[in-house]
């Protein structure tokens, strides 16, 4: 019987998506970060205070987004 080398199967990577929303709760601006991965949903809420610009929000997410999840 001929030898068949094992085939390399790449690991499966679950579909992952992220969404962020900013809303005013009547007193503060609030960020909600939602990540969906592998059929699970993770969410984090962060009070921002003043309304951030798009650039400020992006910089904040880069600096702190990983810590939220």
N, CA, C and O atoms as a Tripos MOL2 file, in Angstrom:
@<TRIPOS>MOLECULE
protein
  276   275    69     0     0
PROTEIN
NO_CHARGES

@<TRIPOS>ATOM
      1 N           0.8490   -1.1700    0.0000 N.3       1 UNK1
      2 CA          0.0000    0.0000    0.0000 C.3       1 UNK1
      3 C           0.9000    1.2410    0.0000 C.2       1 UNK1
      4 O           1.8110    1.3310    0.8230 O.2       1 UNK1
      5 N           0.6600    2.2120   -0.9200 N.am      2 UNK2
      6 CA          1.5170    3.3930   -0.9610 C.3       2 UNK2
      7 C           1.2840    4.2970    0.2440 C.2       2 UNK2
      8 O           0.1850    4.3740    0.7940 O.2       2 UNK2
      9 N           2.3420    4.9640    0.6250 N.am      3 UNK3
     10 CA          2.2720    5.8960    1.7650 C.3       3 UNK3
     11 C           1.6460    7.2150    1.3060 C.2       3 UNK3
     12 O           2.0830    7.7980    0.3130 O.2       3 UNK3
     13 N           0.6340    7.6800    2.0220 N.am      4 UNK4
     14 CA          0.0000    8.9560    1.7270 C.3       4 UNK4
     15 C           0.3870    9.9380    2.8200 C.2       4 UNK4
     16 O           0.0760    9.7240    3.9920 O.2       4 UNK4
     17 N           1.0770   11.0310    2.4330 N.am      5 UNK5
     18 CA          1.4640   11.9880    3.4760 C.3       5 UNK5
     19 C           0.2380   12.6700    4.0680 C.2       5 UNK5
     20 O          -0.7580   12.8730    3.3730 O.2       5 UNK5
     21 N           0.3060   13.0200    5.3380 N.am      6 UNK6
     22 CA         -0.8360   13.7120    5.9500 C.3       6 UNK6
     23 C          -1.0450   15.0690    5.2890 C.2       6 UNK6
     24 O          -0.0940   15.7500    4.9030 O.2       6 UNK6
     25 N          -2.2840   15.4320    5.1740 N.am      7 UNK7
     26 CA         -2.5960   16.7330    4.5900 C.3       7 UNK7
     27 C          -2.6860   17.7670    5.6980 C.2       7 UNK7
     28 O          -3.1160   17.4810    6.8150 O.2       7 UNK7
     29 N          -2.2780   18.9470    5.3620 N.am      8 UNK8
     30 CA         -2.3310   20.0430    6.3210 C.3       8 UNK8
     31 C          -3.6710   20.7550    6.1870 C.2       8 UNK8
     32 O          -3.9990   21.2870    5.1260 O.2       8 UNK8
     33 N          -4.4300   20.7600    7.2540 N.am      9 UNK9
     34 CA         -5.7330   21.4140    7.2550 C.3       9 UNK9
     35 C          -5.6060   22.6960    8.0710 C.2       9 UNK9
     36 O          -5.2840   22.6500    9.2580 O.2       9 UNK9
     37 N          -5.8600   23.8410    7.4350 N.am     10 UNK10
     38 CA         -5.7550   25.0810    8.2110 C.3      10 UNK10
     39 C          -6.8240   25.1310    9.2840 C.2      10 UNK10
     40 O          -7.9360   24.6430    9.0820 O.2      10 UNK10
     41 N          -6.4910   25.7210   10.4270 N.am     11 UNK11
     42 CA         -7.4960   25.8330   11.4890 C.3      11 UNK11
     43 C          -8.6500   26.7140   11.0150 C.2      11 UNK11
     44 O          -8.4690   27.6640   10.2530 O.2      11 UNK11
     45 N          -9.8240   26.3660   11.4890 N.am     12 UNK12
     46 CA        -10.9850   27.1670   11.1130 C.3      12 UNK12
     47 C         -11.0220   28.4390   11.9550 C.2      12 UNK12
     48 O         -10.7880   28.4140   13.1630 O.2      12 UNK12
     49 N         -11.3140   29.5160   11.3060 N.am     13 UNK13
     50 CA        -11.4330   30.8070   11.9750 C.3      13 UNK13
     51 C         -12.9030   31.1960   11.9580 C.2      13 UNK13
     52 O         -13.4980   31.3180   10.8870 O.2      13 UNK13
     53 N         -13.4900   31.3900   13.1240 N.am     14 UNK14
     54 CA        -14.9060   31.7490   13.1410 C.3      14 UNK14
     55 C         -15.1240   33.1210   12.5210 C.2      14 UNK14
     56 O         -14.2520   33.9890   12.5750 O.2      14 UNK14
     57 N         -16.2890   33.3010   11.9380 N.am     15 UNK15
     58 CA        -16.6550   34.6240   11.4340 C.3      15 UNK15
     59 C         -16.7460   35.5730   12.6100 C.2      15 UNK15
     60 O         -17.4000   35.2800   13.6120 O.2      15 UNK15
     61 N         -16.0900   36.7040   12.4830 N.am     16 UNK16
     62 CA        -16.0740   37.6860   13.5550 C.3      16 UNK16
     63 C         -16.4660   39.0420   12.9990 C.2      16 UNK16
     64 O         -16.0040   39.4480   11.9330 O.2      16 UNK16
     65 N         -17.3140   39.7320   13.7240 N.am     17 UNK17
     66 CA        -17.6880   41.0900   13.3300 C.3      17 UNK17
     67 C         -17.7500   41.9520   14.5830 C.2      17 UNK17
     68 O         -18.0020   41.4640   15.6850 O.2      17 UNK17
     69 N         -17.5140   43.2410   14.3870 N.am     18 UNK18
     70 CA        -17.5520   44.1790   15.5040 C.3      18 UNK18
     71 C         -18.3880   45.3900   15.1030 C.2      18 UNK18
     72 O         -18.4190   45.7930   13.9400 O.2      18 UNK18
     73 N         -19.0550   45.9490   16.0860 N.am     19 UNK19
     74 CA        -19.8920   47.1180   15.8550 C.3      19 UNK19
     75 C         -19.7980   48.0120   17.0770 C.2      19 UNK19
     76 O         -19.8070   47.5350   18.2110 O.2      19 UNK19
     77 N         -19.7100   49.3010   16.8390 N.am     20 UNK20
     78 CA        -19.7200   50.2350   17.9590 C.3      20 UNK20
     79 C         -20.8320   51.2480   17.7480 C.2      20 UNK20
     80 O         -21.1280   51.6500   16.6220 O.2      20 UNK20
     81 N         -21.4370   51.6490   18.8470 N.am     21 UNK21
     82 CA        -22.5110   52.6420   18.8250 C.3      21 UNK21
     83 C         -22.2520   53.6530   19.9190 C.2      21 UNK21
     84 O         -21.8100   53.3010   21.0130 O.2      21 UNK21
     85 N         -22.5290   54.9110   19.6200 N.am     22 UNK22
     86 CA        -22.4340   55.9750   20.6130 C.3      22 UNK22
     87 C         -23.8140   56.5990   20.7400 C.2      22 UNK22
     88 O         -24.4390   56.9560   19.7420 O.2      22 UNK22
     89 N         -24.2800   56.7280   21.9650 N.am     23 UNK23
     90 CA        -25.5850   57.3560   22.1800 C.3      23 UNK23
     91 C         -25.5360   58.2250   23.4270 C.2      23 UNK23
     92 O         -24.6600   58.0720   24.2780 O.2      23 UNK23
     93 N         -26.4900   59.1350   23.5170 N.am     24 UNK24
     94 CA        -26.6160   60.0190   24.6710 C.3      24 UNK24
     95 C         -27.6790   59.4540   25.5920 C.2      24 UNK24
     96 O         -28.8180   59.2570   25.1690 O.2      24 UNK24
     97 N         -27.3290   59.1880   26.8480 N.am     25 UNK25
     98 CA        -28.2850   58.5620   27.7710 C.3      25 UNK25
     99 C         -29.0600   59.5820   28.6040 C.2      25 UNK25
    100 O         -29.7380   59.2170   29.5640 O.2      25 UNK25
    101 N         -28.9610   60.8560   28.2370 N.am     26 UNK26
    102 CA        -29.6470   61.8990   28.9880 C.3      26 UNK26
    103 C         -28.7020   62.6890   29.8650 C.2      26 UNK26
    104 O         -29.0120   63.8140   30.2570 O.2      26 UNK26
    105 N         -27.5470   62.1110   30.1800 N.am     27 UNK27
    106 CA        -26.5490   62.7900   31.0010 C.3      27 UNK27
    107 C         -25.1510   62.6750   30.3910 C.2      27 UNK27
    108 O         -24.3860   63.6400   30.4150 O.2      27 UNK27
    109 N         -24.8100   61.5060   29.8460 N.am     28 UNK28
    110 CA        -23.4750   61.2510   29.3090 C.3      28 UNK28
    111 C         -23.5680   60.6150   27.9270 C.2      28 UNK28
    112 O         -24.5890   60.0310   27.5650 O.2      28 UNK28
    113 N         -22.4760   60.7390   27.1530 N.am     29 UNK29
    114 CA        -22.3330   59.9850   25.9160 C.3      29 UNK29
    115 C         -21.7480   58.6290   26.2820 C.2      29 UNK29
    116 O         -20.8180   58.5390   27.0850 O.2      29 UNK29
    117 N         -22.2970   57.5740   25.6880 N.am     30 UNK30
    118 CA        -21.9500   56.2010   26.0450 C.3      30 UNK30
    119 C         -21.5560   55.4420   24.7780 C.2      30 UNK30
    120 O         -22.1930   55.5770   23.7330 O.2      30 UNK30
    121 N         -20.5040   54.6490   24.8890 N.am     31 UNK31
    122 CA        -20.0600   53.7760   23.8070 C.3      31 UNK31
    123 C         -20.4760   52.3500   24.1290 C.2      31 UNK31
    124 O         -20.2540   51.8740   25.2420 O.2      31 UNK31
    125 N         -21.0780   51.6680   23.1660 N.am     32 UNK32
    126 CA        -21.3770   50.2470   23.2990 C.3      32 UNK32
    127 C         -20.6190   49.5420   22.1850 C.2      32 UNK32
    128 O         -20.8230   49.8340   21.0070 O.2      32 UNK32
    129 N         -19.7410   48.6100   22.5600 N.am     33 UNK33
    130 CA        -18.9480   47.8350   21.6160 C.3      33 UNK33
    131 C         -19.4750   46.4080   21.6380 C.2      33 UNK33
    132 O         -19.5250   45.7730   22.6920 O.2      33 UNK33
    133 N         -19.8690   45.9050   20.4690 N.am     34 UNK34
    134 CA        -20.4170   44.5510   20.3480 C.3      34 UNK34
    135 C         -19.5590   43.7600   19.3850 C.2      34 UNK34
    136 O         -19.2850   44.2130   18.2730 O.2      34 UNK34
    137 N         -19.1280   42.5680   19.8070 N.am     35 UNK35
    138 CA        -18.3460   41.6790   18.9530 C.3      35 UNK35
    139 C         -19.0730   40.3510   18.8770 C.2      35 UNK35
    140 O         -19.4510   39.7750   19.8970 O.2      35 UNK35
    141 N         -19.2630   39.8730   17.6530 N.am     36 UNK36
    142 CA        -19.8780   38.5710   17.4200 C.3      36 UNK36
    143 C         -18.8030   37.6580   16.8470 C.2      36 UNK36
    144 O         -18.1920   37.9860   15.8300 O.2      36 UNK36
    145 N         -18.5670   36.5230   17.4850 N.am     37 UNK37
    146 CA        -17.5280   35.6070   17.0490 C.3      37 UNK37
    147 C         -17.9140   34.1800   17.4070 C.2      37 UNK37
    148 O         -18.2600   33.8870   18.5510 O.2      37 UNK37
    149 N         -17.8520   33.3090   16.4290 N.am     38 UNK38
    150 CA        -18.1340   31.8970   16.6930 C.3      38 UNK38
    151 C         -19.5190   31.6460   17.2480 C.2      38 UNK38
    152 O         -19.6990   30.7360   18.0580 O.2      38 UNK38
    153 N         -20.4950   32.4220   16.8380 N.am     39 UNK39
    154 CA        -21.8580   32.2320   17.3060 C.3      39 UNK39
    155 C         -22.1280   32.8320   18.6790 C.2      39 UNK39
    156 O         -23.2170   32.6520   19.2230 O.2      39 UNK39
    157 N         -21.1690   33.5310   19.2420 N.am     40 UNK40
    158 CA        -21.3550   34.1730   20.5420 C.3      40 UNK40
    159 C         -21.2930   35.6840   20.3860 C.2      40 UNK40
    160 O         -20.6260   36.2010   19.4900 O.2      40 UNK40
    161 N         -21.9900   36.3810   21.2610 N.am     41 UNK41
    162 CA        -22.0160   37.8430   21.2220 C.3      41 UNK41
    163 C         -21.4280   38.3600   22.5310 C.2      41 UNK41
    164 O         -21.8220   37.9380   23.6180 O.2      41 UNK41
    165 N         -20.4760   39.2820   22.4030 N.am     42 UNK42
    166 CA        -19.8430   39.9180   23.5500 C.3      42 UNK42
    167 C         -20.1240   41.4160   23.4520 C.2      42 UNK42
    168 O         -20.0690   41.9920   22.3650 O.2      42 UNK42
    169 N         -20.4210   42.0360   24.5700 N.am     43 UNK43
    170 CA        -20.7090   43.4700   24.5520 C.3      43 UNK43
    171 C         -20.0620   44.1420   25.7520 C.2      43 UNK43
    172 O         -19.9220   43.5570   26.8260 O.2      43 UNK43
    173 N         -19.6750   45.3860   25.5320 N.am     44 UNK44
    174 CA        -19.1140   46.1900   26.6090 C.3      44 UNK44
    175 C         -19.6830   47.5980   26.4890 C.2      44 UNK44
    176 O         -19.9440   48.0830   25.3880 O.2      44 UNK44
    177 N         -19.8690   48.2400   27.6260 N.am     45 UNK45
    178 CA        -20.4150   49.6010   27.6700 C.3      45 UNK45
    179 C         -19.4140   50.4770   28.3970 C.2      45 UNK45
    180 O         -18.9130   50.1160   29.4620 O.2      45 UNK45
    181 N         -19.1260   51.6330   27.8120 N.am     46 UNK46
    182 CA        -18.1800   52.5700   28.4190 C.3      46 UNK46
    183 C         -18.7660   53.9680   28.3980 C.2      46 UNK46
    184 O         -19.1790   54.4520   27.3440 O.2      46 UNK46
    185 N         -18.8070   54.6200   29.5450 N.am     47 UNK47
    186 CA        -19.2800   56.0030   29.6150 C.3      47 UNK47
    187 C         -18.1460   56.9170   29.1530 C.2      47 UNK47
    188 O         -17.0280   56.8440   29.6650 O.2      47 UNK47
    189 N         -18.4490   57.7800   28.1770 N.am     48 UNK48
    190 CA        -17.4380   58.6570   27.5960 C.3      48 UNK48
    191 C         -17.4610   60.0600   28.1620 C.2      48 UNK48
    192 O         -16.4240   60.7230   28.1860 O.2      48 UNK48
    193 N         -18.5990   60.5300   28.6130 N.am     49 UNK49
    194 CA        -18.7090   61.9050   29.0750 C.3      49 UNK49
    195 C         -19.1090   62.8110   27.9250 C.2      49 UNK49
    196 O         -20.2640   62.8000   27.4990 O.2      49 UNK49
    197 N         -18.1600   63.6000   27.4130 N.am     50 UNK50
    198 CA        -18.4350   64.5220   26.3090 C.3      50 UNK50
    199 C         -18.5010   63.7520   24.9840 C.2      50 UNK50
    200 O         -17.9130   62.6790   24.8530 O.2      50 UNK50
    201 N         -19.2140   64.3060   24.0160 N.am     51 UNK51
    202 CA        -19.3330   63.6860   22.6970 C.3      51 UNK51
    203 C         -17.9760   63.6880   22.0010 C.2      51 UNK51
    204 O         -17.4150   64.7550   21.7550 O.2      51 UNK51
    205 N         -17.4290   62.4910   21.6760 N.am     52 UNK52
    206 CA        -16.1310   62.4470   21.0130 C.3      52 UNK52
    207 C         -16.2760   62.6660   19.5090 C.2      52 UNK52
    208 O         -17.3050   62.3320   18.9210 O.2      52 UNK52
    209 N         -15.2410   63.2290   18.8950 N.am     53 UNK53
    210 CA        -15.2110   63.3160   17.4340 C.3      53 UNK53
    211 C         -14.9170   61.9130   16.9000 C.2      53 UNK53
    212 O         -14.5660   61.0180   17.6690 O.2      53 UNK53
    213 N         -15.0580   61.7220   15.5980 N.am     54 UNK54
    214 CA        -14.7520   60.4190   15.0110 C.3      54 UNK54
    215 C         -13.2980   60.0320   15.2630 C.2      54 UNK54
    216 O         -13.0110   58.8810   15.5920 O.2      54 UNK54
    217 N         -12.3820   60.9830   15.1120 N.am     55 UNK55
    218 CA        -10.9610   60.7090   15.3270 C.3      55 UNK55
    219 C         -10.6790   60.3410   16.7850 C.2      55 UNK55
    220 O          -9.8960   59.4300   17.0570 O.2      55 UNK55
    221 N         -11.3150   61.0470   17.7200 N.am     56 UNK56
    222 CA        -11.1340   60.7380   19.1430 C.3      56 UNK56
    223 C         -11.6880   59.3600   19.4740 C.2      56 UNK56
    224 O         -11.0780   58.6060   20.2330 O.2      56 UNK56
    225 N         -12.8380   59.0330   18.9080 N.am     57 UNK57
    226 CA        -13.4340   57.7220   19.1580 C.3      57 UNK57
    227 C         -12.5570   56.6140   18.6010 C.2      57 UNK57
    228 O         -12.3480   55.6000   19.2670 O.2      57 UNK57
    229 N         -12.0420   56.7900   17.3930 N.am     58 UNK58
    230 CA        -11.1680   55.7940   16.7800 C.3      58 UNK58
    231 C          -9.9010   55.6030   17.6140 C.2      58 UNK58
    232 O          -9.4940   54.4690   17.8690 O.2      58 UNK58
    233 N          -9.2820   56.6920   18.0360 N.am     59 UNK59
    234 CA         -8.0730   56.6100   18.8590 C.3      59 UNK59
    235 C          -8.3710   55.9230   20.1910 C.2      59 UNK59
    236 O          -7.5670   55.1250   20.6740 O.2      59 UNK59
    237 N          -9.5210   56.2290   20.7830 N.am     60 UNK60
    238 CA         -9.8940   55.6060   22.0480 C.3      60 UNK60
    239 C         -10.0940   54.1030   21.8700 C.2      60 UNK60
    240 O          -9.6400   53.3110   22.6960 O.2      60 UNK60
    241 N         -10.7790   53.7070   20.7830 N.am     61 UNK61
    242 CA        -11.0120   52.2830   20.5210 C.3      61 UNK61
    243 C          -9.6960   51.5430   20.3100 C.2      61 UNK61
    244 O          -9.5360   50.4240   20.7970 O.2      61 UNK61
    245 N          -8.7540   52.1480   19.5920 N.am     62 UNK62
    246 CA         -7.4510   51.5140   19.3950 C.3      62 UNK62
    247 C          -6.7160   51.3320   20.7140 C.2      62 UNK62
    248 O          -6.0850   50.3000   20.9450 O.2      62 UNK62
    249 N          -6.7980   52.3390   21.5760 N.am     63 UNK63
    250 CA         -6.0770   52.2910   22.8500 C.3      63 UNK63
    251 C          -6.7330   51.4000   23.8870 C.2      63 UNK63
    252 O          -6.0360   50.7570   24.6720 O.2      63 UNK63
    253 N          -8.0650   51.3460   23.9110 N.am     64 UNK64
    254 CA         -8.7750   50.6800   25.0030 C.3      64 UNK64
    255 C          -9.7560   49.5840   24.5730 C.2      64 UNK64
    256 O         -10.2680   48.8560   25.4230 O.2      64 UNK64
    257 N         -10.0190   49.4590   23.3000 N.am     65 UNK65
    258 CA        -11.0210   48.4980   22.8330 C.3      65 UNK65
    259 C         -10.7410   47.0680   23.2550 C.2      65 UNK65
    260 O         -11.6600   46.3440   23.6380 O.2      65 UNK65
    261 N          -9.4880   46.6530   23.1900 N.am     66 UNK66
    262 CA         -9.1370   45.2870   23.5910 C.3      66 UNK66
    263 C          -9.4000   45.0080   25.0520 C.2      66 UNK66
    264 O          -9.7520   43.8880   25.4210 O.2      66 UNK66
    265 N          -9.2330   46.0210   25.8880 N.am     67 UNK67
    266 CA         -9.4700   45.8620   27.3250 C.3      67 UNK67
    267 C         -10.9590   45.6820   27.6340 C.2      67 UNK67
    268 O         -11.3200   45.0300   28.6140 O.2      67 UNK67
    269 N         -11.8160   46.2600   26.7960 N.am     68 UNK68
    270 CA        -13.2500   46.1360   27.0390 C.3      68 UNK68
    271 C         -13.7180   44.7020   26.8670 C.2      68 UNK68
    272 O         -14.5860   44.2250   27.5980 O.2      68 UNK68
    273 N         -13.1390   44.0320   25.9020 N.am     69 UNK69
    274 CA        -13.5730   42.6620   25.6140 C.3      69 UNK69
    275 C         -12.6070   41.7140   26.2950 C.2      69 UNK69
    276 O         -12.7640   40.4970   26.1970 O.2      69 UNK69
@<TRIPOS>BOND
     1     1     2 1
     2     2     3 1
     3     3     4 2
     4     3     5 am
     5     5     6 1
     6     6     7 1
     7     7     8 2
     8     7     9 am
     9     9    10 1
    10    10    11 1
    11    11    12 2
    12    11    13 am
    13    13    14 1
    14    14    15 1
    15    15    16 2
    16    15    17 am
    17    17    18 1
    18    18    19 1
    19    19    20 2
    20    19    21 am
    21    21    22 1
    22    22    23 1
    23    23    24 2
    24    23    25 am
    25    25    26 1
    26    26    27 1
    27    27    28 2
    28    27    29 am
    29    29    30 1
    30    30    31 1
    31    31    32 2
    32    31    33 am
    33    33    34 1
    34    34    35 1
    35    35    36 2
    36    35    37 am
    37    37    38 1
    38    38    39 1
    39    39    40 2
    40    39    41 am
    41    41    42 1
    42    42    43 1
    43    43    44 2
    44    43    45 am
    45    45    46 1
    46    46    47 1
    47    47    48 2
    48    47    49 am
    49    49    50 1
    50    50    51 1
    51    51    52 2
    52    51    53 am
    53    53    54 1
    54    54    55 1
    55    55    56 2
    56    55    57 am
    57    57    58 1
    58    58    59 1
    59    59    60 2
    60    59    61 am
    61    61    62 1
    62    62    63 1
    63    63    64 2
    64    63    65 am
    65    65    66 1
    66    66    67 1
    67    67    68 2
    68    67    69 am
    69    69    70 1
    70    70    71 1
    71    71    72 2
    72    71    73 am
    73    73    74 1
    74    74    75 1
    75    75    76 2
    76    75    77 am
    77    77    78 1
    78    78    79 1
    79    79    80 2
    80    79    81 am
    81    81    82 1
    82    82    83 1
    83    83    84 2
    84    83    85 am
    85    85    86 1
    86    86    87 1
    87    87    88 2
    88    87    89 am
    89    89    90 1
    90    90    91 1
    91    91    92 2
    92    91    93 am
    93    93    94 1
    94    94    95 1
    95    95    96 2
    96    95    97 am
    97    97    98 1
    98    98    99 1
    99    99   100 2
   100    99   101 am
   101   101   102 1
   102   102   103 1
   103   103   104 2
   104   103   105 am
   105   105   106 1
   106   106   107 1
   107   107   108 2
   108   107   109 am
   109   109   110 1
   110   110   111 1
   111   111   112 2
   112   111   113 am
   113   113   114 1
   114   114   115 1
   115   115   116 2
   116   115   117 am
   117   117   118 1
   118   118   119 1
   119   119   120 2
   120   119   121 am
   121   121   122 1
   122   122   123 1
   123   123   124 2
   124   123   125 am
   125   125   126 1
   126   126   127 1
   127   127   128 2
   128   127   129 am
   129   129   130 1
   130   130   131 1
   131   131   132 2
   132   131   133 am
   133   133   134 1
   134   134   135 1
   135   135   136 2
   136   135   137 am
   137   137   138 1
   138   138   139 1
   139   139   140 2
   140   139   141 am
   141   141   142 1
   142   142   143 1
   143   143   144 2
   144   143   145 am
   145   145   146 1
   146   146   147 1
   147   147   148 2
   148   147   149 am
   149   149   150 1
   150   150   151 1
   151   151   152 2
   152   151   153 am
   153   153   154 1
   154   154   155 1
   155   155   156 2
   156   155   157 am
   157   157   158 1
   158   158   159 1
   159   159   160 2
   160   159   161 am
   161   161   162 1
   162   162   163 1
   163   163   164 2
   164   163   165 am
   165   165   166 1
   166   166   167 1
   167   167   168 2
   168   167   169 am
   169   169   170 1
   170   170   171 1
   171   171   172 2
   172   171   173 am
   173   173   174 1
   174   174   175 1
   175   175   176 2
   176   175   177 am
   177   177   178 1
   178   178   179 1
   179   179   180 2
   180   179   181 am
   181   181   182 1
   182   182   183 1
   183   183   184 2
   184   183   185 am
   185   185   186 1
   186   186   187 1
   187   187   188 2
   188   187   189 am
   189   189   190 1
   190   190   191 1
   191   191   192 2
   192   191   193 am
   193   193   194 1
   194   194   195 1
   195   195   196 2
   196   195   197 am
   197   197   198 1
   198   198   199 1
   199   199   200 2
   200   199   201 am
   201   201   202 1
   202   202   203 1
   203   203   204 2
   204   203   205 am
   205   205   206 1
   206   206   207 1
   207   207   208 2
   208   207   209 am
   209   209   210 1
   210   210   211 1
   211   211   212 2
   212   211   213 am
   213   213   214 1
   214   214   215 1
   215   215   216 2
   216   215   217 am
   217   217   218 1
   218   218   219 1
   219   219   220 2
   220   219   221 am
   221   221   222 1
   222   222   223 1
   223   223   224 2
   224   223   225 am
   225   225   226 1
   226   226   227 1
   227   227   228 2
   228   227   229 am
   229   229   230 1
   230   230   231 1
   231   231   232 2
   232   231   233 am
   233   233   234 1
   234   234   235 1
   235   235   236 2
   236   235   237 am
   237   237   238 1
   238   238   239 1
   239   239   240 2
   240   239   241 am
   241   241   242 1
   242   242   243 1
   243   243   244 2
   244   243   245 am
   245   245   246 1
   246   246   247 1
   247   247   248 2
   248   247   249 am
   249   249   250 1
   250   250   251 1
   251   251   252 2
   252   251   253 am
   253   253   254 1
   254   254   255 1
   255   255   256 2
   256   255   257 am
   257   257   258 1
   258   258   259 1
   259   259   260 2
   260   259   261 am
   261   261   262 1
   262   262   263 1
   263   263   264 2
   264   263   265 am
   265   265   266 1
   266   266   267 1
   267   267   268 2
   268   267   269 am
   269   269   270 1
   270   270   271 1
   271   271   272 2
   272   271   273 am
   273   273   274 1
   274   274   275 1
   275   275   276 2
@<TRIPOS>SUBSTRUCTURE
     1 UNK1         2 RESIDUE 1 A UNK
     2 UNK2         6 RESIDUE 1 A UNK
     3 UNK3        10 RESIDUE 1 A UNK
     4 UNK4        14 RESIDUE 1 A UNK
     5 UNK5        18 RESIDUE 1 A UNK
     6 UNK6        22 RESIDUE 1 A UNK
     7 UNK7        26 RESIDUE 1 A UNK
     8 UNK8        30 RESIDUE 1 A UNK
     9 UNK9        34 RESIDUE 1 A UNK
    10 UNK10       38 RESIDUE 1 A UNK
    11 UNK11       42 RESIDUE 1 A UNK
    12 UNK12       46 RESIDUE 1 A UNK
    13 UNK13       50 RESIDUE 1 A UNK
    14 UNK14       54 RESIDUE 1 A UNK
    15 UNK15       58 RESIDUE 1 A UNK
    16 UNK16       62 RESIDUE 1 A UNK
    17 UNK17       66 RESIDUE 1 A UNK
    18 UNK18       70 RESIDUE 1 A UNK
    19 UNK19       74 RESIDUE 1 A UNK
    20 UNK20       78 RESIDUE 1 A UNK
    21 UNK21       82 RESIDUE 1 A UNK
    22 UNK22       86 RESIDUE 1 A UNK
    23 UNK23       90 RESIDUE 1 A UNK
    24 UNK24       94 RESIDUE 1 A UNK
    25 UNK25       98 RESIDUE 1 A UNK
    26 UNK26      102 RESIDUE 1 A UNK
    27 UNK27      106 RESIDUE 1 A UNK
    28 UNK28      110 RESIDUE 1 A UNK
    29 UNK29      114 RESIDUE 1 A UNK
    30 UNK30      118 RESIDUE 1 A UNK
    31 UNK31      122 RESIDUE 1 A UNK
    32 UNK32      126 RESIDUE 1 A UNK
    33 UNK33      130 RESIDUE 1 A UNK
    34 UNK34      134 RESIDUE 1 A UNK
    35 UNK35      138 RESIDUE 1 A UNK
    36 UNK36      142 RESIDUE 1 A UNK
    37 UNK37      146 RESIDUE 1 A UNK
    38 UNK38      150 RESIDUE 1 A UNK
    39 UNK39      154 RESIDUE 1 A UNK
    40 UNK40      158 RESIDUE 1 A UNK
    41 UNK41      162 RESIDUE 1 A UNK
    42 UNK42      166 RESIDUE 1 A UNK
    43 UNK43      170 RESIDUE 1 A UNK
    44 UNK44      174 RESIDUE 1 A UNK
    45 UNK45      178 RESIDUE 1 A UNK
    46 UNK46      182 RESIDUE 1 A UNK
    47 UNK47      186 RESIDUE 1 A UNK
    48 UNK48      190 RESIDUE 1 A UNK
    49 UNK49      194 RESIDUE 1 A UNK
    50 UNK50      198 RESIDUE 1 A UNK
    51 UNK51      202 RESIDUE 1 A UNK
    52 UNK52      206 RESIDUE 1 A UNK
    53 UNK53      210 RESIDUE 1 A UNK
    54 UNK54      214 RESIDUE 1 A UNK
    55 UNK55      218 RESIDUE 1 A UNK
    56 UNK56      222 RESIDUE 1 A UNK
    57 UNK57      226 RESIDUE 1 A UNK
    58 UNK58      230 RESIDUE 1 A UNK
    59 UNK59      234 RESIDUE 1 A UNK
    60 UNK60      238 RESIDUE 1 A UNK
    61 UNK61      242 RESIDUE 1 A UNK
    62 UNK62      246 RESIDUE 1 A UNK
    63 UNK63      250 RESIDUE 1 A UNK
    64 UNK64      254 RESIDUE 1 A UNK
    65 UNK65      258 RESIDUE 1 A UNK
    66 UNK66      262 RESIDUE 1 A UNK
    67 UNK67      266 RESIDUE 1 A UNK
    68 UNK68      270 RESIDUE 1 A UNK
    69 UNK69      274 RESIDUE 1 A UNK
